[in-house]
Amino acid sequence: MRKTWIILGPTATGKSRLALRLAMDSDCEIVNADALQVYRRLSVGTAKPTREDRELVPHHLLDILDPDETFSAGAFVREARVAISDILDRGRRPLIVGGSGLYLRALIRGLSPIPSVPGAVRGKLRARLEREGLASLRQELRELDPRSEQRLAEGDTQRVLRALEVVLATGSPLSSWLEKSPWGRDRLPSRLIGLTLPRALLYDRIEERVRAMVAAGWVEEVAGLLASG
């Protein structure tokens, strides 16, 4: 099996630019691994590849969800594996590009075999979040799965809900599932290309990028999303 190339690194290190050059020179197709670029209508603020770039090289896993839909590392791995398989079937090389570390680790190292959670459990927890607030759910998690609760940052709503839904649906804490097999066994044959820059230069690039985003209509993009609910 041909190794999948993966370009990773902090924002503004030039991942997308390098990926485009490699793809054009090496018969690759690009698979997005940015957690926000999967969403339609989040383009300026996510530095999504331009229409011209996407015409030069096939891109996958861009604009596949609406902003109010949820996505996860598990969903990313499933979608990315399909895209990778299709690219390999065409005799081309997959090139994964993005800065979402959890998604990349899950893709490279496999996923822990945690059973799926019924939608009803997830729905009830979200309804409780609206009624009771995060503090109440966090207290319940502290009682049911203290190890998971202790490692979560303050205000990490998504991971609190995830840990609670697992323990409520399976009867076993998320921490115990992860201990059995933190990343699973279905590993992806890959070659990593890591980009970095001196911190001062990186900060300058990030500041320059933010200014360019504002000039390109980032504020208007956010206002449009808020206006649509």
N, C-alpha and C positions, 0 to 999 in steps of 0.2 A: 504494500500500500504506500503510495506517495505521501511523504510527510506534509502536513498542513503547516504553512508558515503563519506565524502570529506576531504582529507588531503591537507592542504595548509600551506604556510609559505615561508620565503625567500629561495633563492638558498643555497644549501649546508647544510641544516638543517636535512637532512636524510629522506626526504619525500618518495623517491622511495624505500629505504631500509625498512622502516616501512610498506609501502604499500604491498610489497612482503610478508612480514611476516604475516600481517593481512589477505591477500588474501589466503595464504596457510592454515591458521588456521581457517578461517571463511567462506570458500566456496564462495569467492568473485571473480569477474572479474574486471580488472583494465581498467579505461577509462582515457586516457591522456587529461590533460587540460593545456599543455604547448604549447604556440603559435608557437614555432619553431619545436617541435618534430613531428608535422604533416607532415613535409617535408622530402621527400626522399633525401638521400645524405647529410643531415645535421645530423650527428650522433655523431661524437667525440665532436664537439663544443657545442652540446645541451645536453650532458650527457644522451643520449637516452638509455633506458633499453637494456641490452645485449640480444643476441640471446638465451643464456641459461636461463635468467630470463623469456623471453617470451615463452619459452618451458615449464617452470614450471607453469606459470599462464597465461591465455588468456589476451592479451592487445588489446585495441581498440583505434582508431584514431591516430595510428602511421603510418608514411610513406604513407599517402593518397594523397599527392600532390607533384608536381614537384616544384623545387625552384622558377620558374618564374611565378607560379600561385598565385593568391591572396586568402586570407582567412580573415574572420572577426568574430566578436563576434556572429553575427546572424547566420553565417554559422556553427560556432562551436556549438551553441545551438541546431540547427537542427540536426546535425550529432550526438551530444551527446545524445539527447533525443531518437533517434532511437536505439543507442547502449544500453542505459539504459532500454528501453522497451524490447529489445531482451533478455537482461540478466535476467530481472525479469520474462519473459515468460518461461525461463528455470529453474526457481525456485532458482536462485542464487542472490547474492546481488551485486549491482554496487558499485565500489569504485573509486571515482574520485580523480585524483592526478595531481597536477600541481601548478605553481606559477604565472600564468597569471591572475591577479586580475580582469580585466575587463571581461574576459571570465567566470570566476567563479561567479562574481556578476550577470552577465546576465543569467547564468544557474540557480542560486539559486532563484533570485528575478524576473525573467521574463524579457522580452524585451519590450521596449517602442514601441507602435504600429506605427512605421514610415513606410509609403508606400514604396514599392520596387522602385528602380531607374532604368530606362531603360539603357541597356548597351551602347546605343548610346551616352547618356549624359556623362557617365563615360569615354567613349573613347575620346570624344571631349575635355574633361578637361585634360586628360593625354597628348593629342597632344598639347594643349595650354601650359601645363607645360614644355614640351620639347622646344617649341618656345619662350615662354615669361619668363619662370622662376617662381619660387615660389613667389617672392615679388609681381609680378603683380596679381597673383591669390589671394594672401592674401589681397591686397588692395581692390579687388572686394568683397571679403568676408566681409571686414570691413564696406563696404557700405551696403551690403545686410543683414548681420547678425552680427552686432557689438558685441553682447554679446558672441556669439560663438568664434569670432575672438580674443576677449580679454582674454579668458581663455586658449588659445592654446599656447604651448611653441614655442619659436623661432625654425624654421626648422622642425616643425611637419607636414611634407608634407602629410602624409596619412590622418590626421584629417582635414587639410585644404580642401583637395579634397572631403572628405566625407561631410563636412558641406556645401560646395559649391554645390555639386551634389544634395543634398536634397533640398536646397532652389530653385535651378534652375528647378528641376523636379517637385516639389510640389507647388511652389509658397509661401511656408511658411518656415520661418527659422527653422533650426534644434533646436535652443533653445526653440522655442514655442512648438514643438512636445514633447520635453523632459519635459517641464513644465506640459503638460497635463497628462502625466503618465511616470515618469522617468524610471521605470523598468517594467511596465506592471503588469499583474495580474496572469500569469501562473507560480506560484511559485513551486519549487521542494521541496517535503518533504525530509529533509536532516539532518544529524548530522555532525557538523564540528569538525575536529581534527586539531588544530593549533599548529604548531611547531615553536619554537624560541630558540635562544642561546644568551649568552652574546656577545656583539658586538666584543670584542677582539678575542674571540674564533671563532666566525663566520668568521671574516676576515682572520684568520689563515687557516680555512678550505677552504675558497674560493681560497686563494693563493695556497694551496696544490692541489686543484682541477685543477686550471689552469696549474700548472706545469705538472700534470699527463696527462692533455689533450694534451699539446704540445708533451710530450713524446709518446703519443699514436697516433700522426699523425694529429693533428689539423691543423697545417700549410699546410700540404700536402692536406688535405681535402679542405681547402679554395682555395688553388692554383688550384685544379681540378675544382672547381665550377667556378672560374674566367676564366679558360681556355675554359670552355664549354659555356661561354657567360652569 
